[in-house]
């Protein structure tokens, strides 16, 4: 059922070769660049060089399902490619497949006007600029997006934006040029029709890029995660996406594939963690024997392999469901995925760090940064508690409907 097509197999072969030849060797060089950089928001020249090489190899915009803009792969077809890119924290950007740009590009492709696509989508697809999705706020529980208080109000031919956001991924990157701002535009009727998404140039008067936010001590340069303030920011009315009150509609279209992409990349991280753990176990001795001969280490390796393979199967099943019936109909599978995969990733990475000792915590290996990112992923698209509620509600409703049919 999940055998890749010859086309995907060929793309995967070329992608894997590019990772081995260019991406893994660049990790340490880029790490040293940021350790020594006076400005951690500067972009290493090597990144742009590798992006050009990836484009020349035809390994560009692989995530894009619309054949007008990319290879037109389904979520299921993209899964092994995304997993392979996830093995390196620097890889997705090099292939123009990184969050949050992929979700923002998909929104623009689905809902943008011709003018919006020309101004923002085209340069994003070309990798010339970057973008951010400004949603989370510090003063409310953003796990319930209906709480969000940033305002978007109409004044004549303009919208005026006021509010405070934080942990806005990508907004600290000097190449970030546009923000998709999620805010409250009304109070009447259904609470899921109170919010809209408007396109805001990051250089618009009144946009204040504040402090960089860390994730367990990591600042993820150069894109980072920053605080943003909007002080009576004015944009033309034509910057509204799809229409007033349709923010949740847009966000749901964005979150389905995006959640799958996050989980695919997380599985790639876990796979690499297993490889590093196995290599360490085979090469190190303690208390007179190899780590690989210790029962507790062998158990860690075995548990990690089983958990990764289980999570991958759930990811592929969910990707297939979204391709066939859409994200809304597959909401239970998506919710399951968002609980299962990040928790699995944290366990596997924790074991790998434990086997490596101090080295697992250091900047010499990607394990620490991956662990921090995995922990953030448990919040990024909604906390586990919200997703568990979705799964339980769907299970209960399914049984209630079955009982009603049997009693009728």
C-alpha positions in Angstrom: 0.0 0.0 0.0 2.8 2.4 0.9 5.4 1.4 -1.7 6.8 4.5 -3.3 6.3 5.1 -7.0 9.4 5.0 -9.3 9.3 8.8 -9.5 9.4 9.1 -5.7 12.1 6.4 -5.4 14.2 8.4 -7.8 13.7 11.7 -6.0 14.5 10.0 -2.7 17.7 8.5 -4.1 18.8 11.9 -5.3 17.8 13.6 -2.1 19.6 11.1 0.0 22.8 11.5 -2.1 22.6 15.3 -1.7 22.2 15.0 2.0 25.2 12.8 2.3 27.4 14.9 0.0 26.4 18.4 1.1 24.0 18.7 4.0 25.5 16.6 6.8 29.1 18.0 6.1 27.7 21.5 6.3 26.1 21.1 9.8 29.3 21.7 11.7 30.4 24.5 9.5 27.2 26.4 10.0 27.3 25.7 13.7 30.7 27.3 13.9 29.5 30.2 11.8 26.8 31.1 14.4 29.1 30.4 17.3 31.4 33.1 16.0 28.9 35.5 14.4 28.6 38.9 15.9 25.0 39.0 14.6 23.2 35.7 15.0 20.5 36.9 12.6 23.0 37.0 9.7 22.6 34.5 6.9 25.6 32.3 6.2 26.6 32.5 2.5 26.8 28.7 2.5 23.0 28.4 3.0 22.4 30.3 -0.2 25.0 28.3 -2.1 23.4 25.0 -1.0 20.0 26.3 -2.0 21.3 27.0 -5.4 22.8 23.6 -5.7 19.5 21.9 -4.5 17.6 23.9 -7.1 20.0 22.8 -9.8 19.5 19.2 -8.8 15.7 19.5 -9.1 15.3 19.1 -5.4 13.2 22.2 -4.8 9.7 22.8 -3.4 9.2 19.1 -3.1 6.4 19.6 -0.6 4.1 21.6 -3.0 1.1 19.5 -4.0 0.0 21.9 -6.7 1.7 20.9 -10.0 1.7 24.6 -11.1 4.2 25.4 -8.4 6.1 22.2 -7.6 6.3 18.5 -8.4 2.6 17.9 -7.3 3.3 15.1 -4.9 0.6 13.9 -2.5 1.2 13.9 1.2 1.8 10.2 1.1 4.4 10.5 -1.7 6.1 13.4 0.1 6.4 11.5 3.4 9.7 9.7 2.8 11.3 12.8 1.3 10.2 14.9 4.3 11.5 12.3 6.7 14.9 12.3 5.1 15.1 16.1 5.2 14.1 16.0 8.9 17.2 14.1 9.7 19.1 17.4 9.7 17.9 20.6 11.3 19.4 22.7 8.5 18.1 20.6 5.6 14.4 21.7 5.0 15.4 25.3 4.2 18.0 24.2 1.7 15.2 22.5 -0.4 12.7 25.4 0.2 10.7 22.9 2.3 10.9 24.6 5.7 8.2 25.7 8.2 6.6 28.2 8.3 7.1 29.0 4.6 5.5 25.9 3.3 2.3 26.5 5.1 2.2 30.1 4.2 2.9 29.3 0.5 0.1 26.8 0.5 -2.3 29.4 1.9 -1.3 31.9 -0.7 -1.6 29.3 -3.5 -5.1 28.2 -2.2 -6.6 31.5 -1.2 -4.4 34.4 -2.5 -5.5 36.8 -5.2 -3.5 37.2 -8.3 -1.8 40.3 -6.9 -1.0 38.6 -3.6 0.5 35.7 -5.4 2.6 37.8 -7.6 3.9 39.9 -4.7 4.5 37.2 -2.1 4.0 33.7 -3.4 6.4 33.9 -6.4 9.4 35.1 -4.4 8.7 32.6 -1.6 8.6 29.8 -4.2 11.9 31.1 -5.6 13.4 31.1 -2.1 14.2 34.8 -2.4 12.3 35.8 0.8 10.9 34.2 3.9 7.7 34.6 5.8 6.1 34.1 9.2 2.6 33.1 10.6 1.8 35.5 13.5 -0.7 33.7 15.7 0.4 32.9 19.3 0.0 35.6 21.9 1.5 35.9 25.4 -1.5 37.3 27.3 -4.1 34.7 26.5 -4.3 30.9 26.4 -3.5 30.4 22.7 -4.4 26.7 22.9 -7.9 28.1 22.3 -7.4 30.4 19.3 -10.8 32.0 19.9 -9.1 33.8 22.8 -6.7 35.7 20.5 -7.1 39.4 21.0 -5.0 41.1 18.3 -7.4 43.3 16.4 -7.9 43.8 12.7 -10.4 46.6 12.1 -11.5 48.2 8.8 -11.0 51.9 8.3 -12.0 53.0 4.8 -9.7 51.3 2.3 -7.3 50.0 5.0 -7.1 47.6 7.8 -5.6 48.7 11.1 -3.8 46.0 13.2 -3.0 46.3 16.9 -1.7 43.6 19.1 1.1 41.6 20.7 2.4 38.2 19.4 5.3 36.0 20.5 7.2 32.9 19.5 6.6 33.9 15.9 8.9 31.5 14.0 10.9 33.1 11.1 10.1 36.7 11.9 13.7 37.3 13.1 15.2 36.3 9.8 16.5 39.3 7.8 14.9 37.7 4.7 11.4 37.6 6.3 9.3 40.1 4.3 5.7 39.2 5.0 3.6 38.2 8.0 0.3 36.3 7.9 -1.3 37.9 10.9 -4.2 36.1 12.6 -6.4 38.5 14.5 -9.9 39.4 15.7 -12.0 41.3 13.1 -15.5 40.9 14.6 -17.6 40.0 17.6 -21.0 39.0 16.2 -22.2 35.5 15.4 -20.3 32.2 15.5 -17.1 32.6 17.5 -15.2 30.8 14.7 -16.1 33.7 12.4 -14.6 36.4 14.6 -11.0 36.1 13.2 -9.3 36.9 9.9 -5.8 36.6 8.4 -4.2 39.7 6.8 -0.9 40.0 5.0 1.4 42.5 6.7 4.8 43.5 5.2 7.2 43.2 8.1 8.7 46.6 7.3 5.3 48.3 7.5 5.2 51.3 9.9 4.2 50.2 13.4 5.5 46.7 13.2 8.0 46.2 16.0 10.2 43.2 16.0 11.1 42.6 19.6 13.3 40.2 21.6 14.3 36.8 20.3 12.6 34.0 22.2 14.5 30.9 23.2 13.3 27.3 23.2 15.0 25.6 26.1 18.0 27.8 25.6 18.2 27.5 21.8 17.5 30.6 19.6 17.5 28.8 16.2 19.4 31.4 14.2 19.0 33.1 11.8 15.2 32.7 11.6 14.5 32.3 15.3 11.2 32.9 17.2 10.5 36.5 18.2 8.0 38.8 19.9 6.1 41.1 17.6 4.1 44.2 18.4 1.6 45.9 16.1 1.0 49.6 16.8 -1.8 50.8 14.6 -0.3 49.1 11.6 -2.1 50.1 8.4 -2.3 47.9 5.3 -4.5 48.1 2.1 -7.8 46.4 2.3 -6.7 44.1 -0.5 -4.2 42.5 1.9 -7.1 40.6 3.5 -6.9 36.8 2.8 -10.1 35.2 1.5 -12.4 37.6 3.4 -13.2 38.9 6.9 -14.1 36.2 9.4 -12.5 33.4 7.5 -9.3 33.0 9.5 -10.2 29.7 11.0 -11.2 28.3 7.6 -7.7 29.3 6.3 -5.9 28.0 9.4 -7.5 24.6 9.2 -6.6 24.2 5.5 -3.0 25.1 6.5 -2.7 22.9 9.6 -3.6 19.5 8.0 -0.6 19.1 5.7 1.5 21.1 8.1 0.9 18.8 11.0 1.9 15.8 8.8 5.1 17.6 7.6 6.1 18.3 11.3 5.6 14.6 12.2 7.5 13.4 9.1 10.4 15.6 10.0 10.2 14.4 13.6 10.5 10.8 12.5 13.6 11.7 10.5 15.1 13.2 13.7 14.3 10.0 15.7 15.8 7.8 13.0 19.0 9.8 13.1 19.0 9.6 16.9 18.8 5.8 16.6 21.7 5.7 14.2 23.9 7.9 16.5 22.9 5.8 19.5 23.8 2.5 17.7 27.2 4.0 16.5 28.0 5.2 20.0 27.0 1.8 21.6 29.3 0.0 19.2 32.3 2.3 19.6 32.3 2.9 23.4 33.2 0.8 26.4 32.3 1.2 30.1 32.9 -1.1 33.0 34.9 -3.5 30.9 32.4 -4.0 28.1 30.9 -2.4 25.0 27.8 -0.3 25.6 26.3 -2.4 22.8 26.6 -5.5 25.1 24.8 -3.9 28.0 21.2 -5.0 28.4 19.9 -1.6 29.2 21.4 -0.1 26.1 20.1 -2.9 23.9 16.6 -2.3 25.4 16.8 1.4 24.6 17.8 0.6 21.0 15.0 -2.0 20.6 12.3 0.2 22.2 13.4 3.1 20.0 13.2 1.0 16.8 9.7 -0.3 17.6 8.3 3.1 18.5 9.7 4.9 15.4 8.3 2.2 13.1 4.9 2.4 14.8 4.9 6.2 14.5 5.9 6.1 10.9 3.0 3.7 10.1 0.5 6.1 11.8 2.0 9.0 9.8 1.7 7.2 6.5 -1.9 6.1 7.3 -2.8 9.7 8.2 -1.1 11.2 5.1 -3.1 8.7 3.0 -6.3 9.7 4.7 -5.7 13.4 4.2 -5.0 12.7 0.5 -8.2 10.7 0.1 -10.8 12.5 2.3 -9.2 15.8 3.4 -8.0 17.1 6.7 -11.4 17.8 8.2 -12.6 14.2 7.7 -9.2 12.9 9.0 -9.2 15.1 12.1 -9.0 12.2 14.5 -5.9 10.7 12.7 -4.2 14.1 12.6 -4.9 14.6 16.3 -3.5 11.1 17.1 -0.4 11.9 15.1 0.3 15.1 17.0 0.2 13.3 20.3 2.0 10.1 19.3 5.0 11.4 17.2 6.4 14.2 19.3 6.2 12.1 22.5 7.9 9.2 20.7 10.6 11.6 19.4 11.3 12.9 22.9 11.7 9.4 24.3 14.0 8.3 21.5 16.1 11.4 21.7 16.3 11.2 25.5 17.7 7.6 25.1 20.2 8.7 22.5 21.3 11.6 24.8 21.7 9.2 27.7 23.8 6.8 25.7 26.1 9.7 24.6 26.5 11.2 28.1 27.8 14.8 28.1 28.3 14.7 24.3 24.6 14.2 23.8 24.0 17.6 25.4 26.7 19.4 23.5 26.7 21.5 20.3 28.8 18.8 18.7 25.8 16.6 18.0 22.3 17.6 16.9 20.5 15.7 19.7 20.1 18.5 22.2 18.6 20.9 19.6 16.4 18.2 18.2 15.1 17.5 21.7 14.2 21.1 22.3 12.4 21.3 19.0 10.6 18.1 19.7 9.4 19.4 23.0 8.2 22.6 21.3 6.3 20.5 18.7 4.1 19.2 21.5 2.7 22.8 21.8 3.3 24.2 18.3 0.1 22.9 16.7 -1.9 22.6 19.9 -1.1 20.9 23.2 -1.6 17.1 23.6 -4.6 17.7 25.8 -6.5 19.4 23.0 -5.7 16.6 20.5 -6.7 13.9 23.0 -10.0 15.6 23.4 -10.5 15.5 19.7 -9.7 11.7 19.5 -12.0 10.9 22.5 -14.9 13.0 21.2 -14.7 11.3 17.8 -14.6 7.8 19.4 -17.6 8.6 21.6 -19.6 10.1 18.8 -18.9 7.1 16.6 -20.2 4.7 19.2 -23.3 6.9 19.9 -24.2 6.9 16.2 -23.8 3.2 16.1 -26.0 2.7 19.1 -28.6 5.0 17.6 -28.7 3.0 14.4 -29.0 -0.3 16.3 -31.9 1.1 18.4 -33.8 2.6 15.4 
